[in-house]
């Protein structure tokens, strides 16, 4: 008998006769009957509760909204602007969303992404009830490091990607994808409950809500 077999044998002896595994009730709500406008308002409220910023725009004005989001996130004053070369976007972000001159993530070593001031991505789904944006590693969302290393993250959310509850959101996702769930800017508190932002991810989150 190998050491592994012996350990497993001892575990089985310690457990004794195992009871049958009970059925898990799965009658939780998987859809939300609230109208779309109400869900968009709820998502905005929840995201702003997390000290993030939401900018709304129509589908034909995404690029100006992204520029405004970068102005907000990078603290650029009126007329001051920012360097497009300091912004990196996920490879699958549509051309219609990209400001002129920004860089595309080309798979460079992840540490190189920290040199960018901001990143722009899409999302896989947005959950209104919790104010959570879910990125799934697809070309639209980019790799996980893209949403964690630059100090400012701009996420573009389309109205059709907004759902009400967590179960409905999870039902739209690939369970084996590298999911990143973003609920506001990265923040933590020290022993004196002093909030510190930007410790484990971007200090600033701006959401462009397209509807």
Order of alpha helices (4+ residues) and beta strands (2+ residues): alpha-alpha-beta-alpha-beta-beta-beta-beta-beta-beta-beta-alpha-beta-beta-beta-beta
